[in-house]
Amino acid sequence: MTASYAAVLRAPHALRTFTLALLGRLSYGTVFLSLTLAFTASTGSYTRAGALMAAHGLTGAALSPLRATLIDRHGARRVLPPMTGAYAALLTVLAVLTWRPGAPLPLLAAVSIAAGACAPPIGVVMRTLWRGILPDAALIRRAYSLDTVSEELVFVTGPLLAGLLAALASPSLGIAVSAALITAGVLGVAASPAVPPNPPARRPRGPRVRAFAPVPAVAAAATGFALGSTGLLAVAFTERHHQPAAVAWVEAAIAAGSTLGGLAYGALGRSQPGRGRLAALLCPLGLLLAAAGLAPSVAVLAAAAFTVGLFVGPTFTTAFLITDAATPAAARTRAVAWISTSVNLGVSAGSAATGVFLDALPLPLCYALAAAPAALAPALLLCLPKPQQDSQDEPAPVHHRSMDDTTDRREYWDSRYAEHDHLWSGDPNQMLVQETSDLEPGTALDLGCGEGGDAIWLAQRGWHVTATDISGIALERAARHAETAGVADRIDFQQHDLGVSFPEGTYDLVSAAFLHFPDEGLPREPVLRAAAAAVAPGGTLLIVGHSGPPPWDPDAFPEAHLPTAAEVLASLRLPDGEWDVLYSAEHDRVQTAPDGRVMHRTDSTVKVRRSPAA
């Protein structure tokens, strides 16, 4: 599949969900300037206005992981509407209080803090939805780049809207409009089919999952520190060159560079990023920012700011991608929220520190100190302990034990799972997401469910799933993962050796993903024909498999035949007139080899639907 930004938005529900999320984000781009202007006019004091904004912003940033935890635990559909309603109501109160001067400062402070506490994390939620919307890892990387760039543009457009509303009427009108924007955007996203159903209101508490990713958090904070510094540094630079109005051009240059860099990064990126990529982005970002302090003119400073911006968008995109890939779905909202919090804390620290620097030090030295966290962060990143798995695209080490007369199939797979804490990524199969997202949920059969990634994804979308595997260890893990995801009541895990027994009943969807038996002496065709027989009238059969050996080991499984889609379809022996062939083709996907190389592997997919009258 050729990844493009258009392909990202053509995915089911992507354009609608992303557009609504941008509408909600525009509220945040608008509200901060509106609040600043309104507080200044209402209190008559820059100091008081700044204190109110600090209280609002710090409360929102500090409580962001807590709000994300509520969403992970109870579901976005259940949490976002009341959270948004409270936030919009509090903004409306602030609009009323600041419409005329004289509102009591303690009341403004209390409402501002409450509003910050309730701010819905629409950007965080949108980032966590991409993995469920898109079937391809390359498209996910594109989506994160698009997401980062679009958010940058929103925070350029939002202040312009706030200024226009303030000029036409009052800054308080901007606050009221922000309340309307966040309500429409967030409620629209919460109602999108892309948002998984809520987990049960009461569910067993799964094992505690670590949601803080230190490597991307450090990178995000260092980049935020640099961004928080650039505004004041540009003001000081332009004033000393007697061109104070030119500060807008410097700020615009950073935004333009970040936009262009982010789009190029998404278009050119081919592999799953890791800490080495973050280090390679942060180092030039810091060095270029330090060098900008030596610019002889405002024009040269603007050019330097543009080059700094080229690394800002890719750094943020990489930080979010690493977090997304390294975190289980049950903790992903919290993990992404921690990255956003790290950025915000970095921006606040950069602004505060730069103000102190400028009062005491020469301007070039101030630029160097502002750049220091980004320039020095790579060394810290390389010292931080590595997680068990930096990327979910990276396969576990290959197990070379083969079947023999002393090992049956169940023992073989139990031994494979026992060697690793997790054998698979935990994400749903890309073709399953692509080919079943538009199906009406019903009953599903997942053959060879492994650790439960596909079954959990289906259950989160309303399917009632029977999930089978030969390994008891895999089924135990899958059950734990289902409890953590809040869908244990929608999945019936059953242990079957498909060469001996098969689940009873018929199903609206039967899925067999990578169901190969190269070392086990079990013919695949009879199992797939049994899968077809288990499809209910009007139901769908989806078969995904390899059409060739792994490209890093072309001699693997020399005795095994890995069929094309046409061969799989022929082997099913489907009766004429009873089935419709919806998809039958080979396709490439990007996979990371054990040695780190990024390679393309050919798979096949067959999707057929049984006639309702069959």
C-alpha positions as CSV (number, residue, x, y, z in Angstrom):
1,M,0.0,0.0,0.0
2,T,1.4,3.4,-1.0
3,A,1.2,5.6,2.1
4,S,0.1,9.2,1.5
5,Y,-1.7,11.9,3.4
6,A,-4.8,11.4,1.2
7,A,-4.7,7.7,2.1
8,V,-4.7,8.6,5.8
9,L,-7.9,10.6,5.4
10,R,-9.6,8.0,3.1
11,A,-9.5,5.4,5.8
12,P,-13.0,4.6,7.3
13,H,-14.1,7.4,9.7
14,A,-10.7,9.1,9.5
15,L,-11.7,12.4,7.9
16,R,-14.8,12.9,10.0
17,T,-13.0,12.1,13.3
18,F,-9.9,14.2,12.5
19,T,-11.9,17.2,11.3
20,L,-14.0,17.2,14.5
21,A,-10.9,16.8,16.6
22,L,-9.4,19.8,14.8
23,L,-12.5,21.8,15.6
24,G,-12.1,21.0,19.3
25,R,-8.4,21.9,19.1
26,L,-9.2,25.2,17.5
27,S,-10.9,26.0,20.8
28,Y,-7.6,25.7,22.6
29,G,-5.9,27.8,20.0
30,T,-8.5,30.5,20.5
31,V,-9.2,30.4,24.2
32,F,-5.8,31.3,25.7
33,L,-5.4,34.7,23.9
34,S,-9.1,35.4,24.6
35,L,-8.6,34.6,28.3
36,T,-5.5,36.7,28.5
37,L,-7.1,39.7,26.9
38,A,-10.3,39.3,28.9
39,F,-8.5,38.9,32.2
40,T,-6.4,42.0,31.5
41,A,-9.4,44.1,30.7
42,S,-11.4,42.8,33.6
43,T,-8.7,43.1,36.3
44,G,-6.8,46.1,34.8
45,S,-3.5,44.4,35.7
46,Y,-1.1,42.4,33.7
47,T,0.2,40.8,36.9
48,R,-3.2,39.5,37.8
49,A,-4.0,38.4,34.3
50,G,-0.8,36.5,34.2
51,A,-1.4,34.8,37.5
52,L,-4.9,33.8,36.4
53,M,-3.5,32.3,33.2
54,A,-0.8,30.5,35.0
55,A,-3.3,29.0,37.4
56,H,-5.5,27.9,34.5
57,G,-2.6,26.5,32.4
58,L,-0.7,24.7,35.2
59,T,-3.9,23.1,36.5
60,G,-4.7,21.8,33.1
61,A,-1.2,20.4,32.5
62,A,-0.8,18.9,35.9
63,L,-4.1,17.0,35.8
64,S,-3.9,15.9,32.1
65,P,-2.6,12.4,33.0
66,L,-5.5,12.0,35.5
67,R,-8.1,12.9,32.9
68,A,-6.4,10.5,30.5
69,T,-6.6,7.8,33.2
70,L,-10.3,8.2,33.5
71,I,-10.6,7.8,29.7
72,D,-8.5,4.7,29.7
73,R,-10.4,3.2,32.5
74,H,-14.0,4.2,31.6
75,G,-13.9,4.9,27.9
76,A,-13.9,8.1,25.8
77,R,-17.6,7.8,25.1
78,R,-18.5,7.8,28.8
79,V,-15.9,10.4,30.0
80,L,-15.6,13.0,27.3
81,P,-19.3,14.3,27.2
82,P,-19.6,15.2,30.9
83,M,-16.0,16.5,31.0
84,T,-16.6,18.7,28.0
85,G,-20.0,19.9,29.3
86,A,-18.3,21.0,32.6
87,Y,-15.5,22.7,30.8
88,A,-17.8,24.6,28.3
89,A,-20.0,25.7,31.2
90,L,-17.1,27.1,33.1
91,L,-15.8,28.9,30.0
92,T,-19.3,30.4,29.6
93,V,-19.2,31.6,33.2
94,L,-15.8,33.2,32.6
95,A,-17.2,34.9,29.5
96,V,-20.0,36.4,31.5
97,L,-17.7,37.4,34.4
98,T,-15.2,39.2,32.2
99,W,-17.8,40.9,29.9
100,R,-17.5,44.0,32.1
101,P,-14.6,45.0,34.4
102,G,-14.8,44.5,38.2
103,A,-15.3,40.7,38.7
104,P,-13.9,39.6,42.0
105,L,-10.4,38.2,41.6
106,P,-11.0,35.1,43.9
107,L,-14.0,34.1,41.8
108,L,-12.1,34.5,38.6
109,A,-9.3,32.4,40.0
110,A,-11.6,29.6,41.2
111,V,-13.5,29.3,37.9
112,S,-10.2,29.4,35.9
113,I,-8.7,26.6,38.0
114,A,-11.9,24.6,37.7
115,A,-11.9,25.1,33.9
116,G,-8.3,24.0,33.7
117,A,-9.1,20.8,35.7
118,C,-11.9,19.9,33.3
119,A,-10.3,20.6,29.9
120,P,-11.0,17.6,27.7
121,P,-7.8,16.1,26.2
122,I,-9.1,16.1,22.6
123,G,-5.6,16.1,21.0
124,V,-4.5,13.2,23.2
125,V,-7.6,11.2,22.4
126,M,-7.2,11.8,18.6
127,R,-3.6,10.5,18.7
128,T,-4.7,7.3,20.4
129,L,-7.4,6.7,17.8
130,W,-5.0,6.5,14.8
131,R,-3.8,3.0,15.5
132,G,-7.4,1.7,15.4
133,I,-8.4,3.7,12.3
134,L,-5.4,2.9,10.1
135,P,-4.4,-0.6,9.0
136,D,-0.8,0.2,8.0
137,A,2.3,1.2,10.1
138,A,3.5,3.6,7.4
139,L,0.0,5.3,7.4
140,I,0.2,5.6,11.2
141,R,3.5,7.5,10.9
142,R,1.9,9.7,8.2
143,A,-1.1,10.3,10.5
144,Y,1.1,11.4,13.4
145,S,3.0,13.8,11.2
146,L,-0.3,15.2,9.9
147,D,-1.6,15.5,13.4
148,T,1.4,17.4,14.7
149,V,1.4,19.8,11.7
150,S,-2.3,20.4,11.9
151,E,-2.1,21.2,15.6
152,E,0.7,23.7,14.9
153,L,-1.5,25.4,12.3
154,V,-4.5,25.5,14.7
155,F,-2.4,27.3,17.3
156,V,-1.5,29.8,14.6
157,T,-5.0,30.2,13.4
158,G,-6.6,30.3,16.8
159,P,-5.0,33.5,18.1
160,L,-6.0,35.2,14.8
161,L,-9.6,34.3,15.4
162,A,-9.4,35.5,19.0
163,G,-8.0,38.8,17.9
164,L,-10.7,39.2,15.3
165,L,-13.4,38.5,17.9
166,A,-11.8,40.9,20.4
167,A,-11.7,43.6,17.8
168,L,-15.3,43.1,16.6
169,A,-16.9,42.8,20.0
170,S,-15.0,41.7,23.2
171,P,-12.4,39.2,24.2
172,S,-15.2,37.5,26.2
173,L,-16.9,36.6,23.0
174,G,-13.8,34.6,22.1
175,I,-14.2,32.7,25.3
176,A,-17.8,31.9,24.5
177,V,-16.9,30.9,20.9
178,S,-14.2,28.6,22.4
179,A,-16.8,26.9,24.5
180,A,-19.0,26.3,21.4
181,L,-16.0,24.9,19.4
182,I,-14.9,22.5,22.1
183,T,-18.5,21.3,22.6
184,A,-19.1,20.6,18.9
185,G,-15.7,19.1,18.3
186,V,-15.4,16.8,21.3
187,L,-19.0,15.5,21.3
188,G,-18.6,14.8,17.6
189,V,-15.4,12.8,18.2
190,A,-17.0,10.9,21.1
191,A,-19.9,9.8,18.8
192,S,-17.5,8.7,16.0
193,P,-17.5,5.0,15.1
194,A,-13.7,5.3,15.3
195,V,-14.0,5.6,19.1
196,P,-14.1,2.1,20.8
197,P,-17.1,1.2,22.9
198,N,-17.0,1.9,26.6
199,P,-15.6,-0.9,28.8
200,P,-18.0,-2.3,31.3
201,A,-18.8,0.0,34.2
202,R,-17.5,-2.7,36.6
203,R,-14.7,-4.9,35.5
204,P,-11.8,-6.8,37.2
205,R,-8.8,-4.6,37.8
206,G,-6.0,-5.9,35.5
207,P,-2.3,-5.7,36.3
208,R,-0.9,-2.2,36.6
209,V,0.5,-1.0,33.3
210,R,3.3,1.5,33.2
211,A,2.1,4.5,31.2
212,F,5.1,6.9,31.4
213,A,7.6,6.6,28.6
214,P,10.8,8.4,29.9
215,V,12.6,8.6,26.6
216,P,10.0,10.5,24.5
217,A,9.0,12.5,27.6
218,V,12.6,13.8,28.0
219,A,12.7,14.7,24.3
220,A,9.3,16.4,24.4
221,A,10.3,18.4,27.5
222,A,13.6,19.5,26.0
223,T,11.9,20.6,22.8
224,G,9.2,22.4,24.7
225,F,11.9,24.2,26.7
226,A,13.4,25.5,23.4
227,L,10.0,26.5,22.1
228,G,9.1,28.3,25.3
229,S,12.3,30.3,25.1
230,T,12.1,31.4,21.5
231,G,9.3,33.9,22.0
232,L,11.0,36.0,24.6
233,L,14.4,35.6,22.9
234,A,12.9,36.9,19.6
235,V,11.3,39.9,21.4
236,A,14.6,40.8,23.0
237,F,16.5,40.3,19.7
238,T,14.1,42.4,17.6
239,E,14.0,45.2,20.2
240,R,17.8,45.4,20.3
241,H,17.8,45.7,16.5
242,H,15.0,48.4,16.7
243,Q,12.5,46.2,14.8
244,P,10.1,45.1,17.5
245,A,7.3,44.4,15.0
246,A,9.5,41.9,13.2
247,V,9.0,39.4,16.1
248,A,5.9,38.1,14.3
249,W,8.1,37.1,11.3
250,V,10.5,35.2,13.6
251,E,7.6,33.3,15.2
252,A,6.1,32.6,11.8
253,A,9.4,31.3,10.5
254,I,9.5,28.7,13.3
255,A,5.9,27.6,12.6
256,A,6.6,27.4,8.9
257,G,9.7,25.3,9.4
258,S,7.9,23.0,11.8
259,T,5.1,22.5,9.3
260,L,7.4,21.8,6.4
261,G,9.7,19.6,8.5
262,G,6.7,17.6,9.9
263,L,5.2,17.0,6.4
264,A,8.5,16.0,4.9
265,Y,9.3,13.7,7.8
266,G,5.9,11.9,7.5
267,A,6.4,11.5,3.7
268,L,10.0,10.3,3.9
269,G,10.0,8.2,7.1
270,R,10.3,4.5,6.3
271,S,11.1,2.8,9.6
272,Q,9.8,2.7,13.1
273,P,11.7,5.4,15.1
274,G,13.6,4.8,18.3
275,R,15.7,6.8,20.7
276,G,18.5,7.1,18.2
277,R,16.1,9.0,15.9
278,L,15.2,11.3,18.7
279,A,18.8,12.0,19.5
280,A,19.5,12.7,15.8
281,L,16.7,15.3,15.7
282,L,17.4,17.0,19.1
283,C,21.1,17.6,18.6
284,P,20.8,19.8,15.5
285,L,17.7,21.5,16.9
286,G,19.8,22.6,20.0
287,L,22.9,23.5,18.0
288,L,20.9,25.6,15.5
289,L,19.0,27.4,18.3
290,A,22.3,28.3,20.0
291,A,23.8,29.5,16.7
292,A,20.7,31.7,16.1
293,G,21.9,34.0,19.0
294,L,24.8,35.0,16.8
295,A,22.6,36.2,13.9
296,P,23.7,39.7,12.7
297,S,20.2,40.8,11.7
298,V,16.6,40.0,12.1
299,A,16.4,38.5,8.6
300,V,19.2,36.1,9.4
301,L,17.5,35.3,12.8
302,A,14.2,34.5,10.9
303,A,16.1,32.1,8.6
304,A,17.8,30.5,11.6
305,A,14.4,30.1,13.3
306,F,13.1,28.4,10.2
307,T,15.9,25.8,10.3
308,V,15.2,25.2,14.0
309,G,11.5,24.7,13.2
310,L,12.5,22.0,10.6
311,F,13.4,19.7,13.5
312,V,10.5,20.6,15.9
313,G,7.7,18.9,14.1
314,P,9.6,15.7,13.4
315,T,10.8,15.6,17.1
316,F,7.3,15.8,18.4
317,T,6.0,13.3,15.8
318,T,8.8,10.8,16.8
319,A,8.1,11.2,20.5
320,F,4.4,10.4,20.0
321,L,5.1,7.5,17.7
322,I,7.5,5.9,20.1
323,T,5.0,6.3,23.0
324,D,2.2,4.9,20.9
325,A,4.3,1.9,19.8
326,A,5.7,1.1,23.3
327,T,2.4,1.3,25.3
328,P,-0.4,-1.2,25.5
329,A,-3.8,0.0,24.3
330,A,-5.2,0.0,27.8
331,A,-2.7,2.7,28.9
332,R,-2.2,4.6,25.6
333,T,-4.3,7.6,26.5
334,R,-2.3,8.2,29.7
335,A,1.0,7.6,28.0
336,V,0.3,10.2,25.2
337,A,-1.0,12.6,27.9
338,W,2.3,12.4,29.7
339,I,4.1,13.5,26.5
340,S,1.7,16.5,26.1
341,T,2.3,17.3,29.8
342,S,6.0,17.1,29.3
343,V,5.8,19.5,26.3
344,N,3.7,22.0,28.4
345,L,6.0,21.8,31.4
346,G,9.0,22.3,29.1
347,V,7.4,25.4,27.5
348,S,6.5,26.9,30.9
349,A,10.0,26.2,32.3
350,G,11.6,27.7,29.1
351,S,9.6,30.8,29.3
352,A,10.3,31.3,33.0
353,A,14.1,30.6,32.7
354,T,14.5,32.8,29.7
355,G,13.0,35.7,31.5
356,V,15.6,35.4,34.2
357,F,18.4,34.9,31.7
358,L,17.5,38.0,29.7
359,D,17.7,40.2,32.9
360,A,21.2,39.1,33.7
361,L,23.1,37.7,30.7
362,P,24.2,38.7,27.2
363,L,21.7,37.7,24.5
364,P,23.9,35.1,22.7
365,L,24.5,33.3,26.0
366,C,20.7,33.3,26.6
367,Y,20.2,31.6,23.3
368,A,22.9,29.0,24.2
369,L,21.3,28.3,27.6
370,A,17.8,28.0,26.0
371,A,19.3,25.4,23.5
372,A,21.2,23.5,26.1
373,P,18.4,21.0,27.1
374,A,17.9,20.0,23.5
375,A,21.6,19.8,22.7
376,L,22.4,17.7,25.8
377,A,19.3,15.5,25.9
378,P,20.7,13.0,23.4
379,A,23.3,11.9,25.9
380,L,20.6,11.4,28.5
381,L,18.4,9.5,26.1
382,L,21.2,7.0,25.4
383,C,21.7,6.5,29.1
384,L,18.1,5.7,30.0
385,P,17.3,2.0,30.4
386,K,15.8,0.4,27.4
387,P,12.3,-1.1,27.6
388,Q,11.7,-4.7,26.8
389,Q,10.6,-3.7,23.3
390,D,11.2,-0.3,21.7
391,S,8.8,-1.0,18.8
392,Q,5.8,-3.1,18.4
393,D,6.8,-3.7,14.7
394,E,10.0,-5.5,15.9
395,P,9.5,-9.2,16.0
396,A,10.4,-11.3,18.9
397,P,13.5,-13.5,18.5
398,V,12.8,-16.5,16.3
399,H,12.2,-19.7,18.1
400,H,14.0,-22.5,16.1
401,R,12.7,-25.5,18.0
402,S,10.8,-27.7,15.6
403,M,8.3,-30.5,16.0
404,D,9.5,-34.0,16.5
405,D,8.2,-37.3,17.8
406,T,8.6,-36.2,21.4
407,T,6.8,-32.9,21.2
408,D,3.2,-32.4,20.3
409,R,1.7,-29.2,18.9
410,R,0.4,-27.9,22.3
411,E,3.8,-28.4,24.0
412,Y,5.5,-26.7,21.0
413,W,3.4,-23.5,21.2
414,D,3.5,-23.4,25.0
415,S,7.3,-23.5,24.9
416,R,7.3,-20.7,22.3
417,Y,5.1,-18.4,24.5
418,A,6.9,-19.3,27.7
419,E,10.2,-18.0,26.2
420,H,8.9,-14.4,25.9
421,D,6.8,-12.0,28.0
422,H,5.0,-11.2,24.8
423,L,5.4,-12.9,21.5
424,W,3.3,-10.5,19.4
425,S,2.7,-6.7,19.5
426,G,-0.8,-6.7,20.9
427,D,-2.1,-4.6,18.1
428,P,-4.8,-5.9,15.7
429,N,-3.9,-7.3,12.3
430,Q,-3.7,-4.5,9.8
431,M,-5.9,-6.2,7.2
432,L,-8.5,-7.1,9.9
433,V,-8.8,-3.4,10.7
434,Q,-9.0,-2.5,7.1
435,E,-11.5,-5.1,6.0
436,T,-13.9,-5.4,8.9
437,S,-14.2,-1.8,10.2
438,D,-17.4,-1.3,8.1
439,L,-19.1,-4.5,9.2
440,E,-22.0,-4.5,11.5
441,P,-20.8,-6.2,14.8
442,G,-22.2,-9.6,15.6
443,T,-20.6,-12.9,16.5
444,A,-17.0,-13.5,15.5
445,L,-14.6,-16.5,15.6
446,D,-10.9,-15.7,15.9
447,L,-8.8,-18.8,14.9
448,G,-5.3,-18.8,16.4
449,C,-5.9,-15.8,18.6
450,G,-2.5,-15.8,20.3
451,E,-2.3,-13.2,23.0
452,G,-5.6,-11.7,22.0
453,G,-4.9,-8.6,19.9
454,D,-7.5,-9.2,17.2
455,A,-10.1,-10.6,19.6
456,I,-9.8,-7.6,21.9
457,W,-10.0,-5.1,19.0
458,L,-13.2,-6.8,17.7
459,A,-14.8,-6.9,21.2
460,Q,-14.0,-3.2,21.7
461,R,-16.1,-2.5,18.6
462,G,-19.1,-4.5,19.8
463,W,-18.4,-8.0,18.5
464,H,-19.0,-11.1,20.7
465,V,-15.9,-13.1,20.0
466,T,-15.0,-16.8,20.4
467,A,-11.2,-16.8,20.4
468,T,-9.3,-20.1,20.1
469,D,-5.6,-21.1,20.4
470,I,-3.7,-24.3,21.0
471,S,-1.5,-22.7,23.7
472,G,-2.9,-22.5,27.2
473,I,-0.2,-19.9,28.0
474,A,-1.3,-17.7,25.1
475,L,-5.0,-18.0,26.2
476,E,-4.1,-17.0,29.8
477,R,-2.3,-13.9,28.6
478,A,-5.1,-13.1,26.2
479,A,-7.7,-13.3,29.0
480,R,-5.6,-11.0,31.2
481,H,-5.3,-8.5,28.3
482,A,-9.0,-8.6,27.7
483,E,-9.7,-7.9,31.4
484,T,-7.3,-4.9,31.3
485,A,-9.1,-3.7,28.1
486,G,-12.5,-4.1,29.8
487,V,-13.9,-6.6,27.2
488,A,-13.5,-9.9,29.0
489,D,-17.3,-10.3,29.1
490,R,-17.4,-10.2,25.3
491,I,-14.8,-12.9,24.6
492,D,-15.0,-16.6,25.1
493,F,-11.5,-18.0,25.1
494,Q,-11.4,-21.7,24.1
495,Q,-8.4,-24.1,23.7
496,H,-8.5,-26.1,20.5
497,D,-5.9,-28.0,18.5
498,L,-7.6,-27.3,15.1
499,G,-6.3,-30.5,13.7
500,V,-8.4,-32.4,16.3
501,S,-11.3,-30.1,17.4
502,F,-13.1,-27.1,16.1
503,P,-15.4,-24.5,17.8
504,E,-19.1,-25.3,17.5
505,G,-21.6,-23.0,15.9
506,T,-21.7,-20.5,13.1
507,Y,-20.5,-16.9,13.1
508,D,-21.0,-13.6,11.3
509,L,-17.3,-13.2,11.0
510,V,-14.6,-15.9,10.9
511,S,-11.0,-14.6,11.0
512,A,-7.8,-16.7,10.4
513,A,-4.7,-14.5,10.5
514,F,-1.3,-16.1,9.8
515,L,-2.6,-19.5,10.6
516,H,0.4,-21.5,9.2
517,F,1.7,-24.9,10.4
518,P,5.1,-25.2,8.7
519,D,6.8,-27.3,11.4
520,E,3.7,-29.2,12.6
521,G,2.7,-31.5,9.9
522,L,-0.9,-30.2,10.0
523,P,-2.4,-29.5,6.5
524,R,-3.8,-25.9,6.4
525,E,-6.5,-26.5,3.8
526,P,-8.8,-28.6,5.9
527,V,-8.7,-26.1,8.8
528,L,-9.6,-23.2,6.4
529,R,-12.4,-25.2,4.9
530,A,-13.7,-25.8,8.4
531,A,-13.5,-22.1,8.9
532,A,-15.6,-21.5,5.8
533,A,-18.2,-24.0,7.0
534,A,-18.5,-22.0,10.3
535,V,-19.6,-18.8,8.5
536,A,-23.2,-18.0,9.0
537,P,-25.4,-17.0,6.0
538,G,-24.6,-13.4,5.2
539,G,-21.3,-13.7,7.2
540,T,-17.7,-13.0,6.2
541,L,-14.6,-15.1,6.1
542,L,-11.2,-13.3,6.3
543,I,-8.0,-15.2,5.7
544,V,-4.6,-13.4,6.0
545,G,-1.4,-15.2,5.5
546,H,2.2,-15.1,4.3
547,S,2.8,-15.6,0.6
548,G,6.6,-16.1,1.0
549,P,9.3,-16.5,3.6
550,P,10.7,-13.6,5.6
551,P,12.9,-11.5,3.3
552,W,15.8,-11.6,5.9
553,D,15.7,-15.4,5.8
554,P,14.6,-16.6,2.4
555,D,15.5,-20.3,3.2
556,A,13.2,-20.4,6.3
557,F,10.7,-23.3,6.2
558,P,12.0,-24.9,2.9
559,E,9.4,-27.6,3.1
560,A,6.4,-25.3,3.5
561,H,4.3,-23.9,0.7
562,L,3.1,-20.3,1.4
563,P,0.3,-19.9,-1.0
564,T,-0.9,-16.9,-3.1
565,A,-4.4,-15.5,-2.5
566,A,-5.7,-17.3,-5.6
567,E,-4.4,-20.6,-4.3
568,V,-6.0,-20.0,-0.9
569,L,-9.3,-19.2,-2.6
570,A,-9.1,-22.3,-4.7
571,S,-8.3,-24.5,-1.7
572,L,-11.5,-23.5,0.0
573,R,-13.6,-25.3,-2.6
574,L,-16.5,-22.9,-2.2
575,P,-19.7,-23.9,-3.9
576,D,-20.6,-21.8,-6.9
577,G,-23.4,-19.3,-6.3
578,E,-23.1,-19.4,-2.5
579,W,-20.2,-17.0,-2.0
580,D,-19.1,-13.6,-3.1
581,V,-15.4,-12.8,-3.4
582,L,-14.9,-9.4,-1.9
583,Y,-11.0,-9.3,-1.9
584,S,-8.3,-11.6,-3.1
585,A,-4.8,-10.2,-3.5
586,E,-1.2,-10.1,-2.4
587,H,0.1,-7.0,-0.7
588,D,3.3,-5.8,0.9
589,R,3.8,-4.6,4.5
590,V,6.8,-3.1,6.2
591,Q,8.4,-5.3,8.8
592,T,11.5,-4.9,10.9
593,A,14.0,-7.7,10.7
594,P,15.7,-9.1,13.9
595,D,18.9,-7.2,12.9
596,G,17.0,-3.9,12.6
597,R,16.7,-3.6,8.8
598,V,13.3,-2.4,7.5
599,M,12.1,-4.7,4.8
600,H,8.9,-5.4,2.8
601,R,7.2,-8.8,3.2
602,T,4.5,-10.1,0.9
603,D,1.2,-11.3,2.5
604,S,-2.1,-12.5,1.0
605,T,-5.6,-11.7,2.0
606,V,-8.9,-13.4,1.0
607,K,-12.2,-12.0,2.0
608,V,-15.4,-13.8,1.0
609,R,-19.0,-13.4,2.0
610,R,-21.6,-16.2,2.2
611,S,-24.8,-15.5,0.5
612,P,-27.7,-14.8,2.9
613,A,-29.7,-17.5,1.2
614,A,-27.0,-20.1,1.5
